[in-house]
Amino acid sequence: MERLMADCRRFESDSNCQLTIIGPQADVVAAAAQHAAASHGHEDTPELREQIRSMLEPESAYVAGERVPEPFPT
């Protein structure tokens, strides 16, 4: 089973969030949606979960430490 990553360090944010979630796609999407709602003020909707799915990276893309953030896609 492929493991994927949602990495808040990837995108610019007001809170400079450092959370990285790695695991099976369904678990990562669910955890990332809960995190986005609780920590970033997003509403947990099917659209948010689809956006999260589209931004997942393979686990092999993980790099420890700082990551240069990019603008959040619109």
PQR file of N, CA, C, O and H, with PARSE charges and radii, in Angstrom:
ATOM      1  N   MET A   1       0.848  -1.181   0.000 -0.4000 1.5000
ATOM      2  CA  MET A   1       0.000   0.000   0.000 -0.0000 2.0000
ATOM      3  C   MET A   1       0.894   1.245   0.000  0.5500 1.7000
ATOM      4  O   MET A   1       1.798   1.374   0.826 -0.5500 1.4000
ATOM      5  N   GLU A   2       0.629   2.144  -0.927 -0.4000 1.5000
ATOM      6  CA  GLU A   2       1.419   3.374  -1.037 -0.0000 2.0000
ATOM      7  C   GLU A   2       1.104   4.311   0.129  0.5500 1.7000
ATOM      8  O   GLU A   2      -0.056   4.532   0.476 -0.5500 1.4000
ATOM      9  H   GLU A   2      -0.105   2.039  -1.598  0.4000 1.0000
ATOM     10  N   ARG A   3       2.160   4.849   0.717 -0.4000 1.5000
ATOM     11  CA  ARG A   3       2.000   5.829   1.788 -0.0000 2.0000
ATOM     12  C   ARG A   3       2.213   7.212   1.197  0.5500 1.7000
ATOM     13  O   ARG A   3       3.117   7.432   0.391 -0.5500 1.4000
ATOM     14  H   ARG A   3       3.102   4.669   0.434  0.4000 1.0000
ATOM     15  N   LEU A   4       1.354   8.142   1.617 -0.4000 1.5000
ATOM     16  CA  LEU A   4       1.391   9.506   1.097 -0.0000 2.0000
ATOM     17  C   LEU A   4       1.586  10.487   2.230  0.5500 1.7000
ATOM     18  O   LEU A   4       1.499  10.133   3.406 -0.5500 1.4000
ATOM     19  H   LEU A   4       0.619   7.963   2.272  0.4000 1.0000
ATOM     20  N   MET A   5       1.854  11.733   1.854 -0.4000 1.5000
ATOM     21  CA  MET A   5       2.181  12.763   2.842 -0.0000 2.0000
ATOM     22  C   MET A   5       1.386  14.037   2.569  0.5500 1.7000
ATOM     23  O   MET A   5       1.262  14.480   1.427 -0.5500 1.4000
ATOM     24  H   MET A   5       1.925  12.021   0.899  0.4000 1.0000
ATOM     25  N   ALA A   6       0.853  14.612   3.644 -0.4000 1.5000
ATOM     26  CA  ALA A   6       0.320  15.975   3.640 -0.0000 2.0000
ATOM     27  C   ALA A   6       1.247  16.768   4.546  0.5500 1.7000
ATOM     28  O   ALA A   6       1.407  16.430   5.719 -0.5500 1.4000
ATOM     29  H   ALA A   6       0.954  14.252   4.571  0.4000 1.0000
ATOM     30  N   ASP A   7       1.859  17.817   4.016 -0.4000 1.5000
ATOM     31  CA  ASP A   7       2.902  18.545   4.744 -0.0000 2.0000
ATOM     32  C   ASP A   7       2.553  20.029   4.788  0.5500 1.7000
ATOM     33  O   ASP A   7       2.663  20.725   3.779 -0.5500 1.4000
ATOM     34  H   ASP A   7       1.730  18.092   3.064  0.4000 1.0000
ATOM     35  N   CYS A   8       2.134  20.511   5.955 -0.4000 1.5000
ATOM     36  CA  CYS A   8       1.787  21.929   6.097 -0.0000 2.0000
ATOM     37  C   CYS A   8       2.989  22.835   5.850  0.5500 1.7000
ATOM     38  O   CYS A   8       2.815  24.002   5.498 -0.5500 1.4000
ATOM     39  H   CYS A   8       2.045  19.945   6.775  0.4000 1.0000
ATOM     40  N   ARG A   9       4.192  22.324   6.027 -0.4000 1.5000
ATOM     41  CA  ARG A   9       5.384  23.145   5.790 -0.0000 2.0000
ATOM     42  C   ARG A   9       5.490  23.543   4.323  0.5500 1.7000
ATOM     43  O   ARG A   9       6.194  24.494   3.984 -0.5500 1.4000
ATOM     44  H   ARG A   9       4.332  21.376   6.313  0.4000 1.0000
ATOM     45  N   ARG A  10       4.791  22.816   3.453 -0.4000 1.5000
ATOM     46  CA  ARG A  10       4.873  23.055   2.008 -0.0000 2.0000
ATOM     47  C   ARG A  10       4.304  24.410   1.617  0.5500 1.7000
ATOM     48  O   ARG A  10       4.749  25.003   0.634 -0.5500 1.4000
ATOM     49  H   ARG A  10       4.218  22.044   3.728  0.4000 1.0000
ATOM     50  N   PHE A  11       3.322  24.914   2.372 -0.4000 1.5000
ATOM     51  CA  PHE A  11       2.597  26.119   1.973 -0.0000 2.0000
ATOM     52  C   PHE A  11       2.753  27.242   2.993  0.5500 1.7000
ATOM     53  O   PHE A  11       2.887  27.000   4.192 -0.5500 1.4000
ATOM     54  H   PHE A  11       2.961  24.433   3.171  0.4000 1.0000
ATOM     55  N   GLU A  12       2.732  28.471   2.491 -0.4000 1.5000
ATOM     56  CA  GLU A  12       2.767  29.646   3.351 -0.0000 2.0000
ATOM     57  C   GLU A  12       1.506  29.663   4.214  0.5500 1.7000
ATOM     58  O   GLU A  12       0.417  29.340   3.741 -0.5500 1.4000
ATOM     59  H   GLU A  12       2.623  28.668   1.517  0.4000 1.0000
ATOM     60  N   SER A  13       1.661  30.043   5.482 -0.4000 1.5000
ATOM     61  CA  SER A  13       0.495  30.181   6.360 -0.0000 2.0000
ATOM     62  C   SER A  13       0.813  31.209   7.438  0.5500 1.7000
ATOM     63  O   SER A  13       1.974  31.449   7.768 -0.5500 1.4000
ATOM     64  H   SER A  13       2.546  30.306   5.867  0.4000 1.0000
ATOM     65  N   ASP A  14      -0.236  31.804   7.976 -0.4000 1.5000
ATOM     66  CA  ASP A  14      -0.066  32.782   9.051 -0.0000 2.0000
ATOM     67  C   ASP A  14       0.520  32.143  10.301  0.5500 1.7000
ATOM     68  O   ASP A  14       1.241  32.792  11.058 -0.5500 1.4000
ATOM     69  H   ASP A  14      -1.179  31.609   7.708  0.4000 1.0000
ATOM     70  N   SER A  15       0.210  30.872  10.514 -0.4000 1.5000
ATOM     71  CA  SER A  15       0.652  30.198  11.739 -0.0000 2.0000
ATOM     72  C   SER A  15       1.993  29.487  11.593  0.5500 1.7000
ATOM     73  O   SER A  15       2.510  28.936  12.564 -0.5500 1.4000
ATOM     74  H   SER A  15      -0.376  30.344   9.899  0.4000 1.0000
ATOM     75  N   ASN A  16       2.564  29.494  10.374 -0.4000 1.5000
ATOM     76  CA  ASN A  16       3.835  28.807  10.131 -0.0000 2.0000
ATOM     77  C   ASN A  16       3.759  27.354  10.613  0.5500 1.7000
ATOM     78  O   ASN A  16       4.659  26.858  11.289 -0.5500 1.4000
ATOM     79  H   ASN A  16       2.143  29.942   9.585  0.4000 1.0000
ATOM     80  N   CYS A  17       2.666  26.694  10.247 -0.4000 1.5000
ATOM     81  CA  CYS A  17       2.387  25.330  10.695 -0.0000 2.0000
ATOM     82  C   CYS A  17       3.488  24.376  10.233  0.5500 1.7000
ATOM     83  O   CYS A  17       3.970  24.468   9.104 -0.5500 1.4000
ATOM     84  H   CYS A  17       1.935  27.098   9.697  0.4000 1.0000
ATOM     85  N   GLN A  18       3.873  23.469  11.112 -0.4000 1.5000
ATOM     86  CA  GLN A  18       4.956  22.527  10.851 -0.0000 2.0000
ATOM     87  C   GLN A  18       4.493  21.073  10.816  0.5500 1.7000
ATOM     88  O   GLN A  18       5.331  20.171  10.806 -0.5500 1.4000
ATOM     89  H   GLN A  18       3.481  23.395  12.029  0.4000 1.0000
ATOM     90  N   LEU A  19       3.183  20.818  10.798 -0.4000 1.5000
ATOM     91  CA  LEU A  19       2.664  19.451  10.859 -0.0000 2.0000
ATOM     92  C   LEU A  19       2.866  18.714   9.543  0.5500 1.7000
ATOM     93  O   LEU A  19       2.624  19.262   8.468 -0.5500 1.4000
ATOM     94  H   LEU A  19       2.502  21.550  10.806  0.4000 1.0000
ATOM     95  N   THR A  20       3.312  17.463   9.642 -0.4000 1.5000
ATOM     96  CA  THR A  20       3.417  16.563   8.504 -0.0000 2.0000
ATOM     97  C   THR A  20       2.687  15.278   8.871  0.5500 1.7000
ATOM     98  O   THR A  20       2.905  14.719   9.946 -0.5500 1.4000
ATOM     99  H   THR A  20       3.508  17.018  10.516  0.4000 1.0000
ATOM    100  N   ILE A  21       1.821  14.812   7.975 -0.4000 1.5000
ATOM    101  CA  ILE A  21       1.047  13.594   8.204 -0.0000 2.0000
ATOM    102  C   ILE A  21       1.422  12.607   7.104  0.5500 1.7000
ATOM    103  O   ILE A  21       1.349  12.939   5.921 -0.5500 1.4000
ATOM    104  H   ILE A  21       1.644  15.266   7.102  0.4000 1.0000
ATOM    105  N   ILE A  22       1.824  11.392   7.490 -0.4000 1.5000
ATOM    106  CA  ILE A  22       2.216  10.367   6.527 -0.0000 2.0000
ATOM    107  C   ILE A  22       1.465   9.086   6.847  0.5500 1.7000
ATOM    108  O   ILE A  22       1.372   8.683   8.007 -0.5500 1.4000
ATOM    109  H   ILE A  22       1.883  11.123   8.452  0.4000 1.0000
ATOM    110  N   GLY A  23       0.931   8.449   5.813 -0.4000 1.5000
ATOM    111  CA  GLY A  23       0.238   7.177   5.991 -0.0000 2.0000
ATOM    112  C   GLY A  23      -0.529   6.810   4.745  0.5500 1.7000
ATOM    113  O   GLY A  23      -0.298   7.392   3.685 -0.5500 1.4000
ATOM    114  H   GLY A  23       1.007   8.777   4.871  0.4000 1.0000
ATOM    115  N   PRO A  24      -1.447   5.846   4.850 -0.5600 1.5000
ATOM    116  CA  PRO A  24      -2.298   5.490   3.717  0.2800 2.0000
ATOM    117  C   PRO A  24      -3.188   6.676   3.335  0.5500 1.7000
ATOM    118  O   PRO A  24      -3.568   7.469   4.196 -0.5500 1.4000
ATOM    119  N   GLN A  25      -3.515   6.796   2.068 -0.4000 1.5000
ATOM    120  CA  GLN A  25      -4.244   7.969   1.571 -0.0000 2.0000
ATOM    121  C   GLN A  25      -5.493   8.290   2.382  0.5500 1.7000
ATOM    122  O   GLN A  25      -5.677   9.439   2.783 -0.5500 1.4000
ATOM    123  H   GLN A  25      -3.207   6.152   1.368  0.4000 1.0000
ATOM    124  N   ALA A  26      -6.345   7.323   2.632 -0.4000 1.5000
ATOM    125  CA  ALA A  26      -7.606   7.610   3.331 -0.0000 2.0000
ATOM    126  C   ALA A  26      -7.345   8.176   4.723  0.5500 1.7000
ATOM    127  O   ALA A  26      -8.036   9.100   5.154 -0.5500 1.4000
ATOM    128  H   ALA A  26      -6.196   6.389   2.307  0.4000 1.0000
ATOM    129  N   ASP A  27      -6.358   7.634   5.429 -0.4000 1.5000
ATOM    130  CA  ASP A  27      -6.042   8.116   6.772 -0.0000 2.0000
ATOM    131  C   ASP A  27      -5.451   9.521   6.735  0.5500 1.7000
ATOM    132  O   ASP A  27      -5.784  10.361   7.571 -0.5500 1.4000
ATOM    133  H   ASP A  27      -5.797   6.884   5.079  0.4000 1.0000
ATOM    134  N   VAL A  28      -4.577   9.774   5.768 -0.4000 1.5000
ATOM    135  CA  VAL A  28      -3.952  11.094   5.652 -0.0000 2.0000
ATOM    136  C   VAL A  28      -4.995  12.147   5.310  0.5500 1.7000
ATOM    137  O   VAL A  28      -4.997  13.226   5.902 -0.5500 1.4000
ATOM    138  H   VAL A  28      -4.307   9.092   5.089  0.4000 1.0000
ATOM    139  N   VAL A  29      -5.877  11.854   4.370 -0.4000 1.5000
ATOM    140  CA  VAL A  29      -6.911  12.822   3.989 -0.0000 2.0000
ATOM    141  C   VAL A  29      -7.817  13.127   5.182  0.5500 1.7000
ATOM    142  O   VAL A  29      -8.126  14.291   5.439 -0.5500 1.4000
ATOM    143  H   VAL A  29      -5.876  10.977   3.889  0.4000 1.0000
ATOM    144  N   ALA A  30      -8.244  12.097   5.911 -0.4000 1.5000
ATOM    145  CA  ALA A  30      -9.117  12.317   7.067 -0.0000 2.0000
ATOM    146  C   ALA A  30      -8.411  13.149   8.141  0.5500 1.7000
ATOM    147  O   ALA A  30      -8.992  14.096   8.672 -0.5500 1.4000
ATOM    148  H   ALA A  30      -7.993  11.151   5.703  0.4000 1.0000
ATOM    149  N   ALA A  31      -7.172  12.802   8.459 -0.4000 1.5000
ATOM    150  CA  ALA A  31      -6.432  13.533   9.493 -0.0000 2.0000
ATOM    151  C   ALA A  31      -6.123  14.957   9.047  0.5500 1.7000
ATOM    152  O   ALA A  31      -6.221  15.890   9.843 -0.5500 1.4000
ATOM    153  H   ALA A  31      -6.700  12.033   8.028  0.4000 1.0000
ATOM    154  N   ALA A  32      -5.752  15.132   7.786 -0.4000 1.5000
ATOM    155  CA  ALA A  32      -5.435  16.469   7.276 -0.0000 2.0000
ATOM    156  C   ALA A  32      -6.680  17.353   7.246  0.5500 1.7000
ATOM    157  O   ALA A  32      -6.590  18.549   7.524 -0.5500 1.4000
ATOM    158  H   ALA A  32      -5.673  14.374   7.138  0.4000 1.0000
ATOM    159  N   ALA A  33      -7.832  16.787   6.917 -0.4000 1.5000
ATOM    160  CA  ALA A  33      -9.069  17.570   6.913 -0.0000 2.0000
ATOM    161  C   ALA A  33      -9.426  18.002   8.333  0.5500 1.7000
ATOM    162  O   ALA A  33      -9.829  19.145   8.549 -0.5500 1.4000
ATOM    163  H   ALA A  33      -7.905  15.816   6.691  0.4000 1.0000
ATOM    164  N   GLN A  34      -9.281  17.097   9.302 -0.4000 1.5000
ATOM    165  CA  GLN A  34      -9.545  17.451  10.696 -0.0000 2.0000
ATOM    166  C   GLN A  34      -8.575  18.530  11.165  0.5500 1.7000
ATOM    167  O   GLN A  34      -8.971  19.464  11.863 -0.5500 1.4000
ATOM    168  H   GLN A  34      -8.954  16.168   9.126  0.4000 1.0000
ATOM    169  N   HIS A  35      -7.314  18.403  10.785 -0.4000 1.5000
ATOM    170  CA  HIS A  35      -6.309  19.403  11.159 -0.0000 2.0000
ATOM    171  C   HIS A  35      -6.619  20.753  10.511  0.5500 1.7000
ATOM    172  O   HIS A  35      -6.532  21.791  11.167 -0.5500 1.4000
ATOM    173  H   HIS A  35      -6.993  17.644  10.218  0.4000 1.0000
ATOM    174  N   ALA A  36      -6.977  20.742   9.230 -0.4000 1.5000
ATOM    175  CA  ALA A  36      -7.294  21.986   8.521 -0.0000 2.0000
ATOM    176  C   ALA A  36      -8.468  22.706   9.179  0.5500 1.7000
ATOM    177  O   ALA A  36      -8.475  23.933   9.275 -0.5500 1.4000
ATOM    178  H   ALA A  36      -7.047  19.898   8.697  0.4000 1.0000
ATOM    179  N   ALA A  37      -9.452  21.943   9.628 -0.4000 1.5000
ATOM    180  CA  ALA A  37     -10.606  22.545  10.293 -0.0000 2.0000
ATOM    181  C   ALA A  37     -10.239  23.067  11.682  0.5500 1.7000
ATOM    182  O   ALA A  37     -10.576  24.199  12.029 -0.5500 1.4000
ATOM    183  H   ALA A  37      -9.446  20.946   9.550  0.4000 1.0000
ATOM    184  N   ALA A  38      -9.555  22.252  12.470 -0.4000 1.5000
ATOM    185  CA  ALA A  38      -9.251  22.615  13.857 -0.0000 2.0000
ATOM    186  C   ALA A  38      -8.175  23.697  13.967  0.5500 1.7000
ATOM    187  O   ALA A  38      -8.262  24.572  14.828 -0.5500 1.4000
ATOM    188  H   ALA A  38      -9.281  21.333  12.188  0.4000 1.0000
ATOM    189  N   SER A  39      -7.167  23.640  13.106 -0.4000 1.5000
ATOM    190  CA  SER A  39      -6.020  24.538  13.263 -0.0000 2.0000
ATOM    191  C   SER A  39      -5.976  25.704  12.287  0.5500 1.7000
ATOM    192  O   SER A  39      -5.352  26.728  12.565 -0.5500 1.4000
ATOM    193  H   SER A  39      -7.095  22.929  12.407  0.4000 1.0000
ATOM    194  N   HIS A  40      -6.641  25.549  11.136 -0.4000 1.5000
ATOM    195  CA  HIS A  40      -6.540  26.586  10.107 -0.0000 2.0000
ATOM    196  C   HIS A  40      -7.880  27.224   9.760  0.5500 1.7000
ATOM    197  O   HIS A  40      -7.943  28.087   8.885 -0.5500 1.4000
ATOM    198  H   HIS A  40      -7.148  24.717  10.910  0.4000 1.0000
ATOM    199  N   GLY A  41      -8.951  26.810  10.433 -0.4000 1.5000
ATOM    200  CA  GLY A  41     -10.241  27.459  10.260 -0.0000 2.0000
ATOM    201  C   GLY A  41     -11.006  27.086   9.005  0.5500 1.7000
ATOM    202  O   GLY A  41     -11.980  27.752   8.655 -0.5500 1.4000
ATOM    203  H   GLY A  41      -8.900  26.109  11.144  0.4000 1.0000
ATOM    204  N   HIS A  42     -10.578  26.025   8.316 -0.4000 1.5000
ATOM    205  CA  HIS A  42     -11.306  25.583   7.121 -0.0000 2.0000
ATOM    206  C   HIS A  42     -12.516  24.754   7.541  0.5500 1.7000
ATOM    207  O   HIS A  42     -12.557  24.208   8.643 -0.5500 1.4000
ATOM    208  H   HIS A  42      -9.787  25.483   8.600  0.4000 1.0000
ATOM    209  N   GLU A  43     -13.491  24.670   6.656 -0.4000 1.5000
ATOM    210  CA  GLU A  43     -14.640  23.806   6.892 -0.0000 2.0000
ATOM    211  C   GLU A  43     -14.340  22.453   6.271  0.5500 1.7000
ATOM    212  O   GLU A  43     -13.916  22.384   5.118 -0.5500 1.4000
ATOM    213  H   GLU A  43     -13.459  25.114   5.761  0.4000 1.0000
ATOM    214  N   ASP A  44     -14.554  21.377   7.017 -0.4000 1.5000
ATOM    215  CA  ASP A  44     -14.306  20.020   6.525 -0.0000 2.0000
ATOM    216  C   ASP A  44     -15.435  19.624   5.576  0.5500 1.7000
ATOM    217  O   ASP A  44     -16.495  19.168   6.004 -0.5500 1.4000
ATOM    218  H   ASP A  44     -14.898  21.433   7.954  0.4000 1.0000
ATOM    219  N   THR A  45     -15.189  19.806   4.291 -0.4000 1.5000
ATOM    220  CA  THR A  45     -16.177  19.519   3.252 -0.0000 2.0000
ATOM    221  C   THR A  45     -15.601  18.515   2.259  0.5500 1.7000
ATOM    222  O   THR A  45     -14.393  18.280   2.245 -0.5500 1.4000
ATOM    223  H   THR A  45     -14.328  20.177   3.944  0.4000 1.0000
ATOM    224  N   PRO A  46     -16.452  17.925   1.432 -0.5600 1.5000
ATOM    225  CA  PRO A  46     -15.932  17.051   0.377  0.2800 2.0000
ATOM    226  C   PRO A  46     -14.965  17.781  -0.554  0.5500 1.7000
ATOM    227  O   PRO A  46     -14.009  17.186  -1.051 -0.5500 1.4000
ATOM    228  N   GLU A  47     -15.216  19.067  -0.789 -0.4000 1.5000
ATOM    229  CA  GLU A  47     -14.324  19.857  -1.649 -0.0000 2.0000
ATOM    230  C   GLU A  47     -12.946  20.018  -1.011  0.5500 1.7000
ATOM    231  O   GLU A  47     -11.928  19.913  -1.695 -0.5500 1.4000
ATOM    232  H   GLU A  47     -15.993  19.550  -0.385  0.4000 1.0000
ATOM    233  N   LEU A  48     -12.911  20.273   0.300 -0.4000 1.5000
ATOM    234  CA  LEU A  48     -11.634  20.384   0.999 -0.0000 2.0000
ATOM    235  C   LEU A  48     -10.874  19.064   0.909  0.5500 1.7000
ATOM    236  O   LEU A  48      -9.676  19.055   0.627 -0.5500 1.4000
ATOM    237  H   LEU A  48     -13.738  20.358   0.856  0.4000 1.0000
ATOM    238  N   ARG A  49     -11.564  17.950   1.146 -0.4000 1.5000
ATOM    239  CA  ARG A  49     -10.898  16.648   1.091 -0.0000 2.0000
ATOM    240  C   ARG A  49     -10.367  16.350  -0.309  0.5500 1.7000
ATOM    241  O   ARG A  49      -9.306  15.741  -0.448 -0.5500 1.4000
ATOM    242  H   ARG A  49     -12.538  17.956   1.375  0.4000 1.0000
ATOM    243  N   GLU A  50     -11.079  16.764  -1.331 -0.4000 1.5000
ATOM    244  CA  GLU A  50     -10.583  16.571  -2.699 -0.0000 2.0000
ATOM    245  C   GLU A  50      -9.356  17.442  -2.947  0.5500 1.7000
ATOM    246  O   GLU A  50      -8.402  16.997  -3.586 -0.5500 1.4000
ATOM    247  H   GLU A  50     -11.941  17.259  -1.218  0.4000 1.0000
ATOM    248  N   GLN A  51      -9.370  18.666  -2.452 -0.4000 1.5000
ATOM    249  CA  GLN A  51      -8.202  19.539  -2.596 -0.0000 2.0000
ATOM    250  C   GLN A  51      -7.001  18.939  -1.875  0.5500 1.7000
ATOM    251  O   GLN A  51      -5.885  18.966  -2.394 -0.5500 1.4000
ATOM    252  H   GLN A  51     -10.144  19.027  -1.933  0.4000 1.0000
ATOM    253  N   ILE A  52      -7.225  18.402  -0.691 -0.4000 1.5000
ATOM    254  CA  ILE A  52      -6.136  17.751   0.052 -0.0000 2.0000
ATOM    255  C   ILE A  52      -5.589  16.585  -0.755  0.5500 1.7000
ATOM    256  O   ILE A  52      -4.374  16.446  -0.896 -0.5500 1.4000
ATOM    257  H   ILE A  52      -8.132  18.380  -0.270  0.4000 1.0000
ATOM    258  N   ARG A  53      -6.483  15.734  -1.294 -0.4000 1.5000
ATOM    259  CA  ARG A  53      -6.037  14.599  -2.118 -0.0000 2.0000
ATOM    260  C   ARG A  53      -5.137  15.061  -3.265  0.5500 1.7000
ATOM    261  O   ARG A  53      -4.135  14.417  -3.576 -0.5500 1.4000
ATOM    262  H   ARG A  53      -7.470  15.847  -1.180  0.4000 1.0000
ATOM    263  N   SER A  54      -5.501  16.171  -3.884 -0.4000 1.5000
ATOM    264  CA  SER A  54      -4.743  16.649  -5.048 -0.0000 2.0000
ATOM    265  C   SER A  54      -3.363  17.182  -4.660  0.5500 1.7000
ATOM    266  O   SER A  54      -2.483  17.297  -5.514 -0.5500 1.4000
ATOM    267  H   SER A  54      -6.316  16.694  -3.632  0.4000 1.0000
ATOM    268  N   MET A  55      -3.166  17.509  -3.383 -0.4000 1.5000
ATOM    269  CA  MET A  55      -1.893  18.083  -2.931 -0.0000 2.0000
ATOM    270  C   MET A  55      -0.994  17.067  -2.226  0.5500 1.7000
ATOM    271  O   MET A  55       0.106  17.417  -1.800 -0.5500 1.4000
ATOM    272  H   MET A  55      -3.880  17.416  -2.689  0.4000 1.0000
ATOM    273  N   LEU A  56      -1.438  15.829  -2.097 -0.4000 1.5000
ATOM    274  CA  LEU A  56      -0.623  14.820  -1.422 -0.0000 2.0000
ATOM    275  C   LEU A  56       0.635  14.524  -2.216  0.5500 1.7000
ATOM    276  O   LEU A  56       0.651  14.580  -3.446 -0.5500 1.4000
ATOM    277  H   LEU A  56      -2.332  15.545  -2.443  0.4000 1.0000
ATOM    278  N   GLU A  57       1.673  14.212  -1.487 -0.4000 1.5000
ATOM    279  CA  GLU A  57       2.967  13.870  -2.074 -0.0000 2.0000
ATOM    280  C   GLU A  57       3.328  12.450  -1.639  0.5500 1.7000
ATOM    281  O   GLU A  57       2.814  11.969  -0.629 -0.5500 1.4000
ATOM    282  H   GLU A  57       1.660  14.166  -0.488  0.4000 1.0000
ATOM    283  N   PRO A  58       4.197  11.778  -2.377 -0.5600 1.5000
ATOM    284  CA  PRO A  58       4.643  10.462  -1.917  0.2800 2.0000
ATOM    285  C   PRO A  58       5.465  10.597  -0.639  0.5500 1.7000
ATOM    286  O   PRO A  58       6.125  11.612  -0.418 -0.5500 1.4000
ATOM    287  N   GLU A  59       5.416   9.577   0.189 -0.4000 1.5000
ATOM    288  CA  GLU A  59       6.196   9.584   1.424 -0.0000 2.0000
ATOM    289  C   GLU A  59       7.676   9.846   1.151  0.5500 1.7000
ATOM    290  O   GLU A  59       8.359  10.462   1.969 -0.5500 1.4000
ATOM    291  H   GLU A  59       4.880   8.752   0.010  0.4000 1.0000
ATOM    292  N   SER A  60       8.163   9.385   0.022 -0.4000 1.5000
ATOM    293  CA  SER A  60       9.585   9.548  -0.311 -0.0000 2.0000
ATOM    294  C   SER A  60       9.986  11.012  -0.494  0.5500 1.7000
ATOM    295  O   SER A  60      11.178  11.319  -0.510 -0.5500 1.4000
ATOM    296  H   SER A  60       7.608   8.884  -0.641  0.4000 1.0000
ATOM    297  N   ALA A  61       9.018  11.921  -0.631 -0.4000 1.5000
ATOM    298  CA  ALA A  61       9.319  13.350  -0.783 -0.0000 2.0000
ATOM    299  C   ALA A  61       9.619  14.019   0.552  0.5500 1.7000
ATOM    300  O   ALA A  61      10.023  15.182   0.589 -0.5500 1.4000
ATOM    301  H   ALA A  61       8.050  11.672  -0.618  0.4000 1.0000
ATOM    302  N   TYR A  62       9.423  13.285   1.656 -0.4000 1.5000
ATOM    303  CA  TYR A  62       9.648  13.874   2.979 -0.0000 2.0000
ATOM    304  C   TYR A  62      11.114  14.237   3.168  0.5500 1.7000
ATOM    305  O   TYR A  62      12.009  13.450   2.860 -0.5500 1.4000
ATOM    306  H   TYR A  62       9.095  12.341   1.626  0.4000 1.0000
ATOM    307  N   VAL A  63      11.344  15.446   3.681 -0.4000 1.5000
ATOM    308  CA  VAL A  63      12.668  15.911   4.059 -0.0000 2.0000
ATOM    309  C   VAL A  63      12.537  16.496   5.463  0.5500 1.7000
ATOM    310  O   VAL A  63      11.677  17.339   5.718 -0.5500 1.4000
ATOM    311  H   VAL A  63      10.617  16.085   3.930  0.4000 1.0000
ATOM    312  N   ALA A  64      13.385  16.047   6.351 -0.4000 1.5000
ATOM    313  CA  ALA A  64      13.343  16.556   7.731 -0.0000 2.0000
ATOM    314  C   ALA A  64      13.775  18.010   7.784  0.5500 1.7000
ATOM    315  O   ALA A  64      14.519  18.478   6.922 -0.5500 1.4000
ATOM    316  H   ALA A  64      14.084  15.362   6.144  0.4000 1.0000
ATOM    317  N   GLY A  65      13.306  18.717   8.798 -0.4000 1.5000
ATOM    318  CA  GLY A  65      13.721  20.095   9.013 -0.0000 2.0000
ATOM    319  C   GLY A  65      12.851  21.092   8.280  0.5500 1.7000
ATOM    320  O   GLY A  65      11.694  20.820   7.957 -0.5500 1.4000
ATOM    321  H   GLY A  65      12.702  18.336   9.498  0.4000 1.0000
ATOM    322  N   GLU A  66      13.428  22.244   8.026 -0.4000 1.5000
ATOM    323  CA  GLU A  66      12.688  23.331   7.373 -0.0000 2.0000
ATOM    324  C   GLU A  66      12.413  23.015   5.905  0.5500 1.7000
ATOM    325  O   GLU A  66      13.137  22.259   5.258 -0.5500 1.4000
ATOM    326  H   GLU A  66      14.367  22.465   8.288  0.4000 1.0000
ATOM    327  N   ARG A  67      11.366  23.609   5.421 -0.4000 1.5000
ATOM    328  CA  ARG A  67      10.986  23.483   4.013 -0.0000 2.0000
ATOM    329  C   ARG A  67      10.587  24.876   3.543  0.5500 1.7000
ATOM    330  O   ARG A  67       9.850  25.574   4.239 -0.5500 1.4000
ATOM    331  H   ARG A  67      10.778  24.223   5.946  0.4000 1.0000
ATOM    332  N   VAL A  68      11.060  25.282   2.382 -0.4000 1.5000
ATOM    333  CA  VAL A  68      10.719  26.605   1.858 -0.0000 2.0000
ATOM    334  C   VAL A  68       9.256  26.557   1.411  0.5500 1.7000
ATOM    335  O   VAL A  68       8.915  25.813   0.491 -0.5500 1.4000
ATOM    336  H   VAL A  68      11.659  24.715   1.817  0.4000 1.0000
ATOM    337  N   PRO A  69       8.391  27.344   2.055 -0.5600 1.5000
ATOM    338  CA  PRO A  69       6.974  27.307   1.705  0.2800 2.0000
ATOM    339  C   PRO A  69       6.690  27.979   0.361  0.5500 1.7000
ATOM    340  O   PRO A  69       7.344  28.947  -0.027 -0.5500 1.4000
ATOM    341  N   GLU A  70       5.706  27.437  -0.324 -0.4000 1.5000
ATOM    342  CA  GLU A  70       5.235  28.010  -1.589 -0.0000 2.0000
ATOM    343  C   GLU A  70       3.843  28.584  -1.366  0.5500 1.7000
ATOM    344  O   GLU A  70       3.182  28.212  -0.396 -0.5500 1.4000
ATOM    345  H   GLU A  70       5.175  26.650  -0.009  0.4000 1.0000
ATOM    346  N   PRO A  71       3.377  29.479  -2.234 -0.5600 1.5000
ATOM    347  CA  PRO A  71       2.017  30.028  -2.080  0.2800 2.0000
ATOM    348  C   PRO A  71       0.974  28.913  -2.152  0.5500 1.7000
ATOM    349  O   PRO A  71       1.115  27.956  -2.913 -0.5500 1.4000
ATOM    350  N   PHE A  72      -0.066  29.059  -1.349 -0.4000 1.5000
ATOM    351  CA  PHE A  72      -1.151  28.082  -1.364 -0.0000 2.0000
ATOM    352  C   PHE A  72      -1.906  28.207  -2.678  0.5500 1.7000
ATOM    353  O   PHE A  72      -2.227  29.320  -3.095 -0.5500 1.4000
ATOM    354  H   PHE A  72      -0.181  29.836  -0.730  0.4000 1.0000
ATOM    355  N   PRO A  73      -2.199  27.085  -3.345 -0.5600 1.5000
ATOM    356  CA  PRO A  73      -2.915  27.158  -4.630  0.2800 2.0000
ATOM    357  C   PRO A  73      -4.319  27.744  -4.466  0.5500 1.7000
ATOM    358  O   PRO A  73      -4.986  27.527  -3.454 -0.5500 1.4000
ATOM    359  N   THR A  74      -4.738  28.474  -5.461 -0.4000 1.5000
ATOM    360  CA  THR A  74      -6.087  29.075  -5.398 -0.0000 2.0000
ATOM    361  C   THR A  74      -7.037  28.368  -6.324  0.5500 1.7000
ATOM    362  O   THR A  74      -8.209  28.735  -6.403 -0.5500 1.4000
ATOM    363  H   THR A  74      -4.196  28.650  -6.282  0.4000 1.0000
TER
END
